[in-house]
Amino acid sequence: MGERPDAVGDLEDRLAALCSAIEPPDPVHGRLSRVRQRTLARPAGSLGTLDALVHRIAAIRRDPAPGPLPAVVSVLAADHGVAARGTSLFHPEVTARVLTLVAAGRAPVNFLAERVPARVSYADFGLLSSVGDQRFRIASGTADICLQDAMTPDQARQAILNGCSYVGECLADEPLVAVGEIGVGNTTPTAALASRLLGLDPSDLVGSGSGVDAATVERKRHIVRDALTRVRAVPDDPVRLLAALGGFEIAGNVGVILAAAKRRKVVVLDGFITAVAALVAVRLCPAARGYLVAAHRSSEPGHRVLLAALDEPPLLSLDMHLGMGSGAALALGLVNAALAAAALTPSARSVGLSSPRSPVAP
């Protein structure tokens, strides 16, 4: 089942302990950030959404002026049994090839992250052909969700806990974490999982994914409906539904989000797949919601629906659908630019702008 050698105790209890250890962001530091902003040599709130983002990060980091933060882009990869049904432009073996490009520093996300700058970290959580470090791997891909559960509930819990271990072992040094993934065909299980979690028809959530044609999109809708029919009797439990319909990289990112929240890191979500992982994480632990930042809104129709469910407006809207954390990597630069502007702008008094005619808001 791919359990880590140091896994001890009951998986369910360990997951419950992780969730119970997560505290919401501290609103006091968010308020202190707002008070501090009113003293700066610019109108309070003049950066709009970016100012609001700074206040949220101040609450997350427990620091009224955190400044730019060291950043990392995390990319988890896994394969999906349902991809054999032709739901993507690419064959399943492409997942491993793309992760190999990431490992070599030659994928688009590497070039985007380099300019933030941000480090890129990656892990195989369940590829058909293993790549690199196997510490966090669960199995060689999931089962076909139309025929059987993608994984067992214990595999789902183990993947979440492996995501937690991955944060401690590979992402410990950066407080700003962009969450990404690679998995050929993974928009299909994501749409199925989101449909069930939100009680929506697949037509609201299934899109073109890698860029498939209209006929393939319609086939994806039928596949998702077949999978939802199969799991009709599964209880509305996030882990059980994740096991029935999800993927190892999705479950791993649930753990990344929860562990990052526990460590008071800022979690920058990429696209559709990481958004469904965030929804599962929030269903398991509502306090994790306060640590999330949506990088962008992708071209997938289901992504817009998930961001609305998370009540998280995106920073960017570029119609991207590349995956591998690329949209989140782009947003990291915006996040750190906002933090720099908030932390480094001088006070109004220090530059002689503290008179009643000052443009600084009261």
C-alpha positions in Angstrom: 0.0 0.0 0.0 3.0 2.3 0.1 3.0 3.2 3.7 6.0 5.1 5.0 8.4 3.1 7.2 7.9 5.5 10.1 4.0 5.3 9.9 2.8 4.3 13.3 -0.6 4.1 14.9 -4.0 4.3 13.3 -4.1 6.4 10.1 -7.5 7.8 11.0 -6.3 9.0 14.4 -3.1 10.5 12.9 -5.2 12.4 10.3 -7.6 13.6 13.0 -4.6 14.8 15.1 -3.2 16.7 12.2 -6.5 18.5 11.6 -7.0 19.3 15.3 -3.6 20.9 15.5 -4.4 23.6 12.9 -5.4 27.0 14.3 -7.0 29.7 12.2 -4.9 32.8 11.2 -4.7 35.4 13.9 -7.1 38.3 13.2 -5.2 40.6 15.6 -2.2 40.7 13.3 -4.5 41.4 10.3 -5.9 44.4 12.2 -2.4 45.6 13.1 -1.5 45.4 9.4 -4.4 47.6 8.6 -3.5 50.1 11.3 0.1 50.2 10.1 -1.0 50.7 6.5 -2.8 53.9 7.5 0.6 55.4 8.5 2.3 54.8 5.1 3.1 57.4 2.5 0.2 56.3 0.2 -3.5 56.1 0.6 -4.7 53.2 2.7 -6.2 50.5 0.5 -4.8 52.0 -2.7 -3.5 48.7 -3.9 -6.9 47.2 -3.6 -7.0 43.4 -3.6 -3.3 43.3 -3.0 -3.7 45.3 0.2 -6.3 42.9 1.4 -4.0 40.0 0.6 -1.2 41.6 2.6 -3.6 41.8 5.7 -4.5 38.2 5.2 -0.9 37.1 5.1 -0.1 39.2 8.2 -2.8 37.2 10.0 -1.3 33.9 8.7 2.3 34.8 9.6 1.4 36.5 12.9 3.4 39.5 11.7 1.9 42.9 10.8 4.6 43.6 8.2 5.9 40.2 7.0 7.8 41.5 3.9 8.6 39.3 0.9 8.7 35.6 1.8 11.0 32.7 0.5 8.9 30.7 -1.9 8.7 27.2 -3.3 6.6 25.6 -6.0 5.5 22.1 -5.1 4.6 19.6 -7.8 3.0 16.2 -6.9 2.5 13.7 -9.7 0.4 10.6 -10.1 -1.5 8.6 -12.7 -5.1 7.7 -13.1 -6.8 4.5 -14.3 -9.6 6.4 -15.9 -7.1 8.1 -18.3 -7.1 4.8 -20.3 -10.6 5.8 -21.5 -9.1 8.5 -23.6 -10.1 11.5 -21.6 -6.9 13.5 -22.4 -4.9 14.4 -25.4 -2.0 12.5 -23.9 -1.3 8.9 -23.0 -0.8 8.1 -19.3 3.0 7.6 -19.6 3.3 11.3 -20.4 2.9 12.1 -16.7 6.2 10.6 -15.8 7.9 12.3 -18.8 6.6 15.7 -17.7 7.8 15.1 -14.1 11.2 14.1 -15.5 11.3 17.5 -17.3 10.5 19.2 -14.0 13.2 17.3 -12.3 15.7 18.4 -15.0 14.6 22.0 -14.6 13.3 22.2 -18.2 9.5 22.4 -17.7 7.6 25.7 -18.1 7.1 25.8 -14.3 10.8 25.9 -13.7 11.3 28.9 -16.0 8.4 30.7 -14.4 9.6 29.9 -10.8 13.1 31.0 -11.6 11.9 34.5 -12.2 10.1 34.9 -8.9 12.5 33.6 -7.7 11.2 30.4 -6.2 12.6 26.9 -5.7 10.8 24.0 -7.4 10.2 20.8 -5.4 8.5 17.6 -6.8 7.5 14.2 -5.7 6.1 11.0 -7.2 2.9 10.1 -5.3 1.7 7.3 -7.7 3.1 7.2 -11.2 2.8 4.2 -13.4 6.5 4.5 -14.1 8.3 5.8 -11.0 10.4 8.9 -11.2 13.0 10.0 -8.7 12.5 9.9 -4.9 10.0 7.2 -3.8 9.6 8.2 -0.2 6.0 9.4 -0.7 4.8 7.1 -3.4 1.6 5.2 -2.7 1.0 2.8 -5.7 1.3 2.6 -9.5 -1.6 4.8 -10.3 -5.3 4.6 -9.3 -8.0 2.3 -10.4 -10.6 3.2 -13.1 -13.2 5.2 -11.1 -16.0 3.9 -13.5 -15.3 0.4 -12.3 -14.1 0.6 -8.8 -12.8 3.0 -6.1 -9.7 4.9 -7.2 -8.0 3.7 -3.9 -8.8 2.3 -0.5 -9.7 4.7 2.3 -6.4 3.8 4.0 -4.5 4.6 0.9 -6.2 8.0 0.8 -5.3 8.6 4.4 -1.8 7.5 3.8 -1.4 9.8 0.8 -2.7 12.7 2.9 -0.2 11.9 5.6 2.6 11.4 3.1 1.7 14.9 1.8 2.2 16.1 5.4 5.5 14.3 5.7 6.6 15.8 2.3 6.0 19.3 3.7 8.2 18.6 6.7 10.9 17.0 4.7 10.9 19.0 1.5 9.1 22.3 2.0 10.1 23.2 5.6 12.2 26.3 4.8 9.7 28.3 2.7 6.7 30.1 4.3 5.1 30.7 0.8 4.1 27.5 -0.9 2.6 27.2 -4.4 0.7 24.0 -4.7 0.7 22.2 -8.1 0.3 18.8 -9.7 0.8 16.6 -12.8 -1.5 13.8 -13.8 -2.6 12.9 -17.3 -6.4 12.7 -17.3 -6.8 14.1 -13.8 -9.5 16.7 -14.7 -12.0 13.8 -15.0 -11.6 12.5 -11.4 -11.4 16.1 -10.2 -14.8 16.9 -11.9 -16.3 13.7 -10.4 -15.1 14.5 -6.9 -16.2 18.2 -7.1 -19.6 17.1 -8.5 -20.2 14.8 -5.5 -18.8 17.2 -2.9 -20.9 20.1 -4.2 -23.9 18.2 -5.3 -23.7 19.6 -8.9 -24.3 18.1 -12.3 -21.1 17.2 -14.2 -22.2 19.6 -17.0 -21.2 22.4 -14.6 -17.8 21.1 -14.0 -16.4 19.1 -16.9 -14.2 21.0 -19.3 -11.7 20.4 -22.1 -8.8 19.7 -19.7 -5.7 19.3 -21.9 -7.6 20.8 -24.8 -9.7 17.9 -26.1 -12.5 18.3 -28.6 -16.2 18.7 -27.9 -16.9 15.0 -28.5 -14.3 14.0 -25.9 -15.7 16.6 -23.4 -19.1 14.9 -23.8 -17.5 11.5 -23.2 -15.9 12.9 -20.1 -19.3 14.0 -18.8 -20.7 10.5 -19.4 -17.7 9.0 -17.6 -18.1 11.3 -14.6 -21.9 10.4 -14.5 -21.0 6.7 -14.5 -18.6 7.1 -11.7 -21.1 9.1 -9.7 -23.7 6.5 -10.2 -21.3 3.8 -9.0 -20.5 5.7 -5.7 -24.1 6.8 -5.0 -24.1 4.8 -1.7 -20.8 6.1 -0.5 -21.3 8.3 2.6 -20.6 12.1 2.4 -17.3 11.7 4.1 -14.4 13.7 2.5 -11.9 10.8 2.8 -14.3 8.2 1.6 -15.2 10.3 -1.4 -11.5 11.1 -2.1 -10.8 7.4 -2.0 -13.7 6.6 -4.3 -13.1 9.3 -7.0 -9.8 11.1 -6.5 -6.1 10.6 -7.2 -2.9 10.1 -5.2 -1.6 13.6 -6.2 -5.0 15.1 -5.1 -4.8 13.3 -1.8 -1.2 14.2 -1.4 -2.0 17.9 -1.9 -4.7 17.7 0.7 -1.9 16.8 3.1 0.3 19.5 1.8 -2.4 22.1 2.4 -3.2 20.8 5.9 0.5 20.6 6.9 1.3 24.0 5.5 -1.6 25.5 7.4 -0.4 23.8 10.6 3.0 25.4 10.0 1.4 28.8 9.3 2.5 28.9 5.7 0.7 30.8 2.9 -0.8 28.3 0.5 -1.1 29.5 -3.1 -3.4 27.2 -5.1 -2.8 26.6 -8.8 -5.8 25.4 -10.8 -8.8 23.0 -10.9 -7.1 20.0 -9.4 -5.5 21.8 -6.5 -8.8 23.6 -5.8 -10.6 20.3 -5.3 -7.8 19.2 -3.0 -8.3 22.5 -1.1 -12.0 21.8 -0.8 -11.4 18.3 0.7 -8.9 19.9 3.1 -11.4 22.5 4.2 -14.1 19.9 4.6 -11.7 18.0 6.9 -10.5 21.1 8.7 -12.4 24.4 8.2 -9.5 26.3 9.9 -7.4 25.5 6.8 -9.5 27.9 4.7 -7.8 30.9 6.1 -4.4 29.9 4.7 -5.5 29.7 1.0 -4.8 32.1 -1.8 -6.1 31.4 -5.3 -3.4 32.2 -7.8 -5.6 32.3 -10.9 -8.8 31.2 -12.6 -8.1 28.6 -15.3 -10.1 27.9 -18.4 -11.8 24.9 -16.8 -15.4 25.7 -16.0 -15.2 23.7 -12.8 -12.4 25.8 -11.4 -14.7 28.8 -11.2 -17.2 26.8 -9.3 -14.7 25.5 -6.9 -13.2 28.9 -6.2 -16.8 30.2 -5.5 -17.3 27.3 -3.1 -14.1 28.2 -1.3 -15.0 31.9 -1.4 -11.6 32.6 -2.8 -11.4 35.1 -5.7 -8.4 34.6 -7.9 -5.5 37.0 -8.2 -5.2 36.4 -12.0 -7.4 35.3 -14.8 -5.3 34.3 -17.8 -7.3 31.3 -19.2 -4.4 29.0 -18.4 -4.7 25.2 -18.2 -1.1 24.1 -18.1 -1.1 22.6 -14.6 2.2 21.7 -12.8 1.8 24.8 -10.5 2.5 27.2 -13.4 -0.3 29.7 -12.6 0.6 29.6 -8.9 4.3 30.2 -9.8 3.2 33.4 -11.7 1.2 34.6 -8.7 4.1 34.2 -6.3 5.8 37.2 -7.8 2.6 39.2 -7.3 2.2 38.1 -3.7 5.8 39.1 -2.9 5.5 42.4 -4.7 2.5 43.2 -2.6 4.3 42.2 0.6 7.4 44.3 -0.4 5.2 47.4 -1.1 3.6 47.0 2.3 6.7 46.4 4.3 9.2 48.8 2.6 7.0 51.9 1.8 8.2 54.6 4.3 5.8 56.2 6.8 4.0 59.4 5.8 5.5 61.2 8.7 9.1 60.2 7.7 8.7 61.9 4.3 6.7 64.9 5.4 3.3 63.7 4.3 1.5 63.7 7.7 -0.3 67.0 7.4 -4.2 67.1 7.1 -3.7 67.7 3.3 -1.8 64.4 3.1 -3.1 61.9 0.6 -2.8 59.3 3.3 -6.2 58.1 4.4 -7.1 58.7 8.0 
